């Protein structure tokens, strides 16, 4: 089965599919099966991280999928262990070995960890890794505008992507506006509110019933229409296919207004200064 998934252009070249497969917290065996099933459903974008402990399984799934490498968009993230002192060089080499790849399509700094004050030097290392061809694009995860301002001021290089916790309940409007102004693609982790009651909210259920869709589908459609990239996690092939089936309908103004009422406020979600997905 193949599904045409729109892509968004990235600063510096290339593009990123708007829907991908999130893989946290699947283990190696689970994620290998999930990646193969996702490939059969039509996914060509998979997101992992050193911290998830499943890069080996992702790599095995990619190899077993039968999909040519050049058709995949693969993201991984380096966490605080790899900040400063060129540690990202060895960190990415180890990730590539686990993934069985020569390069990743997107490499992210997993968290800013500003108390360490090493994210700028780490970003400088990322720039060199991109120049060396080991990462086609580089970006950040859980970064606030102030963190990104500093990266740009000190290196002149704008992140291609900022991956943050984002859903209709945690819409991060100010962050999205900032990213858009700087040509940064905003990518949503936990896009359907895993661990929350988002999909059971009456507004979401009503919109889903109106369109004859599942609650997850209308929430993912919200991400698509807002120009975001979403990476819902699933290990169930049927649900994976459902998550991709969001490009043949559209939310109207009333639907979007209903979703606006779900905003839990600026203090909701993970504090990116300390931790993150």
N, C-alpha and C positions, 0 to 999 in steps of 0.2 A: 504494500500500500504506500502511496506517496501523497504528501500534502504540500501544497505550495505555501510556504511560510514567508511573509514579508521580512525584509531586512532593513535596518537603519544604517546610514553611513557613519563611519567613524572618523574622527579627527586624525589626520595623518594617513588616511587611506584604508581601504577595505570596508567591510560592513559586518553587522552582527544580526543574526536571526532574532526576530522579536519574541519568539517563544523557544524555550529550551528546557532541558531536564535538570532539575535540581537533584542533588545526590546526598545531601545531609539528612539524617544520620545513618544511611545505609552502610553495611559493612562490605568487604570485598566480594563475597559470594553473592549477596543481594544485589549489589550495584552492577556486577557483571551481567546478571540476568536482566536487570532493568534496562541497561544500555542496549542490549540486543533487542529487547522488546520495543524500546523506544525507536530504534532504527527501523524496525518493521512497520511501526505506526507512521513514520515519516519524519521523525525528529532528526536534526542534523546539528544540534547545539547541546552540549553537555557541560555542566558546571561542577567543579570539584575544588578541593583545597588540601594542602598538606594536613591541616588540622582535622579534616574529616577522617583521615586514616583509610581512605578507600581509593587512592589513585591507582594502585595496582589492579584492583577490580575494574575500575573505569577503563584502564588500558586494555585489559583482557576483553572487556565488552566491545571496545572499539575494534579490536583485531578480529573478534568473532562475528562482528556485524555484517561483514562482507561489503561494507560501504567504503569506497576509496578515501584515503586520508584527506585529500584536498576538498572533499565534500563536507567534512566535519568542521565545526567551530568548537574548539576545546578551550575552556578557561580553567586555570588553577590559581590559587592564592598562597602567598607566603606570609606566615604569621610572625609574631614578635621575635621568635627564635632567629629569624633571618634578617633582622633590621640592623643596619650599621655595619661598618668594617667590611664591606664587600661580601657579607655572609649570603646575600641573595644569589651570588654566582653559583656557589656550591649547592644552595637550596634549590635553585631551578634545575641544575644538572641532575640532582637526585630525583626531583619530580619527573623530569623527562625520562629518566631510567625506569621509574616505576610505571609511567604511562606507556612506555615503549615508543616514544615519539622523538623526533628531531627538533620540534618546536611546538609551542602552544600558540593559539590564535590570540589569546588575551591573558596577560599576567597581571594580577592585582596585589597591591599591598592590603593585607586582610583587615588591619585596623591601624589607625594613626598612632595610638599609644603616645600622646603628646608628652606625658610625664617623662618618657625616655629621651625625647628630643632627637630621635634618629630617623624620622620619616623622610626628611629632606635628603639626607645622605643615601638613604635606601632608594629614594626616587632617582637620584643620580646614577646609582647602580642599575636600576631598571632601564634607564635611558640607554646605557651601554649594552645591556642585554638585548634591547630592541635593535640597536645598531648592528649587533652581532648576528641577528637573525634568529635568535632563540625564542623570541616572542614577537609576533607580528604586530601586536598592539599592547599598550600598557595602560593601566588604570589603577583605581583605588576602590576600597570598600569601607563603608561606614565612616567616611570622611565628611566633615562639616565644611561650610564655605571658608571659614578662617584657615583651616588646614590646607585647603586647595589654593587659597590666595597665596599662602606662603610658598607652596611648591612652584607656582607660576612665577612669583616674584624672584625666587632664588635660582630657578633653572630655566625659565622661559618656555617650559614644556607643559602643555595642558593635558591632563589625563583624558584618555578617550572615553572612559566609562567611570561612573561612580555607582557601586552596587550598595544599596541600602535597604533596610527593612521598610516595606512600603505596601500599602493596601488602601482600600477606601476608608478603613478605620484609622489608618496612619498614613495620610496622603502626602505629608511633607511638601506642602505647596512652595514654601520659601526655598527649600533645597532644589526642587525641580525647576523653579524659575531661575535660580542661580546657575544650575547646570546648563539650562537652555541658552542663557545669555553667553556662556563660555563655550558653547559647542560640545558639551559633554553629554553623552547618552546616560540617562538614569536607568538603572537596572534594579528590579524589585526582587529582593529575597523575601520568602514567606508571603508571596503575592496573594494567596487566598486565605491568609490569616491562620496558618496552622497553629493548633493549640488554643485557639480562641473560638468564640461563638459567631464569628462573622457570617458564615454561610447559613446560619439559622436565623439571622436577623430578619424581621418581617419585611423590611424594604427590599432586601436581596431576594427573598423567596417570592415576593410579589412580582419583581421584575423578571425573575426566572420563569414564573408561571405565564406571564404575559407573552414571552417569546418562545415558550415551549422548550426551554433549556434548563440545564442544571444550575444551581446557585454558583458552582465553581466556574461554569462557562460564562455567566454574565459578569462575574468579577474579573475574569481574565480578559473579557472583551473591554471592560473598563480600562485596564492597563493598555491594551492595544490602542484604543481610541485616544488615550492621553499621551501617545507617543513614547511609551515605556517598553522596556524589555522585561519579560517575566520568566521566572524559572521555577515553576511549581514542581515539587517533589512527588513522585508516585512510583510504586513498585508494581502496580496493577495495570496490565496491558489495556484493559477496557477503559480505565480512567485516563490513562495516557492519551488514548485516541480521542476521548471526550475533550480533554484539555486542548487538543489541537483544532477541534471543530468549532472555532470561534471567528472564522473569517468570512462567513456567509450570512451574517446578520449584523445589525448595528443598534446600539442604544440610542434612544432619542433624548431630547432635552429634558423631558420629565424623568426619564430613568436616571440621567446624570444628576439631576437635582435631588432625587431620592438618595442617591449614593452620597451626595454632599452632606446629608444629615448624619452620616455614620462617623464623621470625624471625631475622634476621641480627644483632640487637642494637641498642642505642641509638645507636651511632656510625655506623650505615649510612646511606647516602643523602647528599644534598646538604647542605652546611653553609649554612644560610640566613642566617648573619651576613655572608657574603661574596658569595654568588651565588645562582643558582637557575634554574629552568626558565623 
